[in-house]
Amino acid sequence: MPDLITPVPDATPIGELIGGKLHGYVILRDANGADILGLLTATPAANTIGARLKAIADNTDGLEGFVDGIEALITATNAALTTLNGYNDAVEQLLGTNNSTTALTAPADDLFAIVPSDTVDLATVPKALYCAVAGNVALRGTGNTTITIPVVAGQIVPIRARRVMATGTTATMVGLA
């Protein structure tokens, strides 16, 4: 049996082709020529690596349904986590904990002049309203309730009004978004 240090005569096989690749005998066989990995036969000996790997593969044949069940559970869990992440983002926006300027509790980062109208909603529902000139302001909230309140110059009205009504409004208001 050839080894790594003993010269061999010409045309002496030094290995066997397995899967189209030449594997040296010193890797595949022990000093007595026995198949040590279990790669040279369809039924490897019990004490070889090949036999142990074959036994593991044989024992996993009935687990496909179990693995499919685990994959389905992982898919369902990922979908639930995605949904929860969406809820979490919404809560963070409401609380202002996501460092977003769009959070309802974050300071306004834009303002716009309000033109009162009895028929047209504001293009942007503001976080609050600022009173530039005192008077009364008639507001319609997101729930379609309309109220009229007195306001003074400089007052901030923390209402998310979808419409400032023309009828009943004498104050000049600015939207804070």
PAGUNU-769152 format. One line per 10 residues: number of its first residue (from 0); their letters; for each residue x negated, y negated, z of N, C-alpha, C. Coordinates in steps of 0.001 Angstrom, whole numbers, plus 500000, padded with zeros to 6 digits. Each point is the difference from the previous one (the first is absolute). Layout:
BEGIN
NUM = A = X/Y/Z/X/Y/Z/X/Y/Z ~ ...
END
This chain:
BEGIN
0 = MPDLITPVPD = 499144/501180/500000/500856/498820/500000/499108/498770/500000 ~ 500205/499071/499038/499166/498792/499962/500342/499063/501154 ~ 499003/499239/500448/500224/498970/501006/499381/498701/499495 ~ 499921/498995/500829/499529/498692/499556/498502/499937/499762 ~ 499221/500845/500628/498551/499856/499888/499321/501116/499197 ~ 500662/501128/499747/499391/501101/499251/500228/499795/498512 ~ 498907/499970/499186/500179/499858/498550/500752/501197/499436 ~ 500795/499778/498977/500758/501071/499368/499556/500144/498553 ~ 500066/501221/499448/499624/500186/498595/500991/499290/499076 ~ 499546/499702/498771/500871/499377/499006/501237/500850/499762
10 = ATPIGELIGG = 501126/499359/499661/501280/500620/499690/500649/500653/501201 ~ 499532/499711/501210/500639/500513/501205/501134/499042/500366 ~ 501223/500529/500206/501092/499091/500385/499714/499365/501362 ~ 500206/498718/500091/499760/499297/501263/501305/499546/500653 ~ 501124/500298/499380/501281/499607/500563/501143/500555/499198 ~ 501189/499547/500312/501192/500446/499290/500822/498782/499617 ~ 500668/500102/498857/500880/498935/499546/501333/500115/500729 ~ 500392/498930/500678/501290/499944/500680/500632/498678/499596 ~ 501158/500089/499356/500677/498785/499551/499171/499215/499004 ~ 499184/500711/499183/499191/499342/498980/498725/499380/500528
20 = KLHGYVILRD = 499676/500185/501275/498784/499435/500583/499139/501125/500547 ~ 498680/499857/499845/499058/500998/500485/499726/499765/501480 ~ 500247/501039/500815/499731/499929/501431/498891/500995/500300 ~ 498925/499512/500620/498839/500850/500286/500330/501111/500976 ~ 499313/501154/499825/500220/501144/500878/499695/499674/501463 ~ 499035/499103/500239/499659/499707/501383/501148/499317/500725 ~ 500933/499434/499239/501174/499366/500610/501137/500998/500124 ~ 500099/500937/499032/501139/500902/499931/499795/501328/500716 ~ 498752/500441/500124/499740/501335/500552/498991/499910/501137 ~ 500102/500928/500951/499005/500064/501067/498794/500816/499526
30 = ANGADILGLL = 499050/500231/500886/498762/500703/499641/500258/501418/499500 ~ 501110/500597/500390/500333/501356/499554/500861/500004/498735 ~ 500334/498792/499465/500801/499927/498785/501488/499947/500256 ~ 500420/499912/501259/501428/499950/500311/500556/498601/499706 ~ 501231/499950/499561/500708/498752/499672/500320/499286/501313 ~ 499207/498940/500340/500178/499371/501321/501132/498970/500036 ~ 500378/499454/498866/501060/499000/499995/501351/500563/499597 ~ 500004/501176/499407/501260/500568/499547/500472/499382/498705 ~ 499073/499477/499206/500365/499352/498753/499859/500909/498787 ~ 499359/501147/500162/499676/500844/498860/501006/501111/499780
40 = TATPAANTIG = 501049/500052/500779/500982/501076/499872/501403/499458/500238 ~ 500989/500674/499452/501391/499580/500185/500489/500309/501405 ~ 499400/500984/500654/500383/500351/501376/498752/499885/500873 ~ 499701/498798/500472/498779/499787/500786/500046/500737/501335 ~ 498818/500333/500497/499882/500672/501286/500517/499091/501102 ~ 500493/500603/501066/500663/499259/501077/499097/498978/500674 ~ 498701/500220/500017/499118/499096/500732/499395/498909/499131 ~ 500533/499789/498797/499436/498974/499125/500838/498731/500046 ~ 499384/498918/499588/500703/498717/499955/501173/500076/499016 ~ 499761/500658/498850/501056/500139/499006/501221/500706/500561
50 = ARLKAIADNT = 499770/501063/500799/501119/500744/500587/500755/499132/500998 ~ 499291/499232/500757/500662/499132/500987/500826/498920/499306 ~ 499435/499422/498931/500759/498990/499255/501219/500618/499334 ~ 499857/501224/499456/501132/500688/499378/501084/500279/501036 ~ 499597/500399/501205/500976/500272/501057/500760/498733/500380 ~ 499304/498879/500070/500662/498727/500313/500996/499659/498901 ~ 499568/500150/498738/500890/499709/498880/501217/500918/500010 ~ 499782/501288/500297/501110/500952/500052/500997/499640/501094 ~ 499500/499497/501121/500873/499653/501124/500793/498715/499760 ~ 499585/499198/499048/500718/498747/499736/501039/500149/498899
60 = DGLEGFVDGI = 500104/501183/499385/500952/500181/498902/501436/499702/500419 ~ 500411/500344/501202/501383/499801/500428/500279/498632/500577 ~ 499040/499087/499962/500169/498705/500651/500485/498886/499076 ~ 500283/500321/498724/500389/498935/499081/501241/499257/500491 ~ 501009/500730/500451/501214/499356/500493/499729/499129/501207 ~ 499136/500484/500880/499622/499235/501183/499286/498714/499601 ~ 499052/500119/499055/499265/498827/499519/500951/499034/499305 ~ 500943/500532/499192/500978/499130/499349/500832/499246/501037 ~ 500363/500685/501082/500758/499351/501075/499213/498880/500650 ~ 498711/500242/500221/499141/498962/500591/499889/498818/499038
70 = EALITATNAA = 499830/500280/498701/499914/498913/499020/501289/499183/499981 ~ 501153/500668/500072/501282/499286/500018/500117/499145/501260 ~ 499555/500532/501126/500033/499245/501250/499100/498775/499921 ~ 498820/500159/499416/499075/498872/499855/500625/498941/499092 ~ 500625/500426/498903/500647/499053/499081/501112/499239/500706 ~ 500834/500715/500757/501098/499348/500735/499456/499050/501060 ~ 498943/500414/500679/499389/499153/501027/499433/498732/499378 ~ 499329/500129/498848/499454/498825/499330/501106/499043/499576 ~ 501124/500548/499518/501129/499149/499606/500560/499265/501218 ~ 500114/500707/501124/500502/499374/501226/499040/498917/500480
80 = LTTLNGYNDA = 498703/500268/499918/499014/499002/500415/500058/498765/499112 ~ 500224/500194/498708/500130/498867/499088/501202/499151/500392 ~ 501119/500657/500314/501196/499282/500426/499740/499247/501297 ~ 499365/500681/500974/499695/499342/501271/499047/498838/499810 ~ 499060/500141/499079/499072/498914/499737/500752/498783/499471 ~ 501008/500235/499160/500825/498895/499513/500739/499311/501134 ~ 500565/500809/500931/500669/499417/501164/499008/499216/500852 ~ 498813/500567/500177/498979/499340/500792/499619/498662/499376 ~ 499854/499948/498671/499677/498739/499332/501088/498965/500237 ~ 501277/500437/499953/501104/499070/500225/499978/499455/501424
90 = VEQLLGTNNS = 499741/500875/500976/499931/499560/501398/498824/499048/500180 ~ 498857/500320/499398/498847/499106/500094/500310/498637/499403 ~ 500741/499985/498895/500347/498724/499402/500917/499208/500924 ~ 500971/500672/500611/500893/499301/500925/499251/499458/501206 ~ 499059/500792/500507/499251/499595/501188/498832/499083/499683 ~ 499615/499965/498724/498856/499170/499628/498685/500612/500408 ~ 499946/501336/500158/498765/500646/500450/499149/500513/498857 ~ 500430/499790/498765/499212/500489/498873/499166/498883/499380 ~ 499810/498907/500745/499208/498854/499553/500489/499452/498665 ~ 501288/500118/499755/500568/499547/498741/500653/498645/500190
100 = TTALTAPADD = 499809/499132/499030/500660/498698/500065/501469/500129/499662 ~ 500412/501186/499513/501413/500194/499692/500781/500505/501199 ~ 499326/500314/501108/500690/500475/501192/500979/498929/500474 ~ 501150/500449/500457/501023/499039/500422/499535/499150/501170 ~ 499130/500528/500845/499541/499236/501145/498728/499212/499701 ~ 499439/500161/498805/498808/499244/499621/500411/498569/499643 ~ 499090/499062/500140/500333/498625/499617/500323/499918/498512 ~ 500811/499036/499644/500329/499797/498588/498735/499618/499249 ~ 499883/500489/498778/498846/499622/499189/500431/499273/498727 ~ 501311/499695/499914/500509/499262/498855/501227/499209/500458
110 = LFAIVPSDTV = 500302/498931/499292/501197/499220/500300/500625/499550/498697 ~ 501280/499716/500055/500691/499577/498792/501167/499094/500383 ~ 500292/499053/499095/501126/499087/500211/501296/500783/499824 ~ 500958/499673/500832/501297/500670/499918/501014/499044/499401 ~ 500655/500471/498935/501092/499250/499378/501282/500710/500419 ~ 500794/499385/500871/501230/500644/500460/500941/500325/498845 ~ 500664/501167/500092/500949/500429/498978/501036/500915/500645 ~ 501247/499819/499599/501059/500867/500510/500104/501304/499209 ~ 499273/500110/498873/500162/501172/499132/498703/500765/499724 ~ 498848/499387/500218/498722/500630/499618/499167/500300/501245
120 = DLATVPKALY = 499570/501277/500111/499109/500385/501098/498607/499418/499782 ~ 499255/499873/501080/498611/499563/499896/499198/501052/499233 ~ 499030/499557/499217/499177/500932/499226/499193/500900/500935 ~ 499586/499472/501136/499250/500745/501010/500698/499813/501335 ~ 500270/501103/500699/500557/499878/501345/498847/499585/500917 ~ 500082/498817/500604/498889/499505/500813/499919/500705/501358 ~ 498806/499923/500616/499846/500498/501368/500709/499059/500971 ~ 500003/498730/499647/500639/498980/500841/500230/498767/499140 ~ 500711/499022/500588/500250/498730/499317/499403/498867/500841 ~ 499496/498980/499316/499466/498819/500670/500889/498814/499636
130 = CAVAGNVALR = 500386/499223/501001/500851/498838/499772/499116/498775/499769 ~ 500077/499447/498790/499218/498802/499677/500772/498723/500360 ~ 501314/500021/499797/500856/498855/500337/501187/500539/500788 ~ 500280/499369/501159/501044/500485/500916/501388/499949/499373 ~ 500876/500843/500531/501386/500054/499542/500588/501358/500353 ~ 500938/500443/499224/500585/501332/500162/499519/500888/498855 ~ 499870/501318/500273/499651/500943/498941/500978/501164/500073 ~ 500606/500287/498851/500921/501128/499900/499219/501156/499370 ~ 499897/501109/500720/499185/501143/499569/500856/501231/499800 ~ 499664/500776/498984/500627/501311/499811/498882/501030/500182
140 = GTGNTTITIP = 500216/500879/500977/499001/501025/500286/500074/501163/499031 ~ 499149/500961/500201/499969/501165/499112/501248/500862/500158 ~ 500747/499799/501097/501235/500760/500212/501245/499257/499555 ~ 499833/498908/499226/501107/499218/499444/500720/499127/501024 ~ 499457/499853/501193/500598/499108/500989/499464/498593/499776 ~ 500898/499017/499997/499593/498609/499806/500222/499237/501296 ~ 498974/499252/500417/500101/499154/501198/499438/498624/499675 ~ 500457/499004/500736/499464/498648/499872/499424/499608/501351 ~ 498744/499565/499987/499350/499613/501259/499355/498628/499836 ~ 499967/499209/501093/499296/498718/499940/498493/500237/500151
150 = VVAGQIVPIR = 499200/499250/499264/498539/500129/500074/499375/498623/500098 ~ 498833/499957/500617/499256/498739/500123/498726/500109/499173 ~ 499456/498872/499586/498781/499978/499199/498874/500704/500765 ~ 499289/500853/499316/498894/500732/500617/500405/501341/500592 ~ 501273/500287/500048/500486/501252/500592/499783/501168/499036 ~ 499594/501114/500556/499909/501232/499224/501185/500872/500377 ~ 500740/500445/499004/501170/500845/500208/499589/501429/499614 ~ 499858/500905/500985/499508/501355/499704/501099/500941/499502 ~ 500594/499626/498890/501064/500803/499401/499587/500331/498575 ~ 500167/501271/499602/499704/500433/498624/501258/499816/499163
160 = ARRVMATGTT = 500274/498762/499633/501213/499678/499230/499793/500337/498534 ~ 501018/500600/499398/499897/500280/498565/500555/498846/499166 ~ 500781/499097/500675/500558/498855/499285/500149/498838/500966 ~ 499666/498803/499530/500315/498760/500722/501142/499367/499222 ~ 501147/499914/500663/501227/499539/499340/499954/498479/499773 ~ 500533/499550/498854/500082/498564/499728/501083/499361/500874 ~ 501123/500723/500123/501098/499506/500818/499607/500118/501475 ~ 499936/498903/500704/499673/499981/501421/498550/499720/500295 ~ 499129/499937/498983/498586/499727/500246/499697/498522/499720 ~ 499492/499310/501039/499575/498612/499858/498510/499860/500267
170 = ATMVGLA = 499385/501020/500581/498561/499971/500309/499205/500411/498756 ~ 498736/499594/499995/499066/500429/498947/499158/501110/500579 ~ 500041/501164/499334/499331/501198/500540/498891/500472/499058 ~ 499004/500665/500591/498881/500597/499260/499943/501471/500398 ~ 499845/500871/499007/499874/501430/500279/498568/500365/500331 ~ 499815/500804/501036/498676/500490/500390/499940/501494/499697 ~ 499140/500376/499079/499915/501401/499576/498604/500553/500217
END
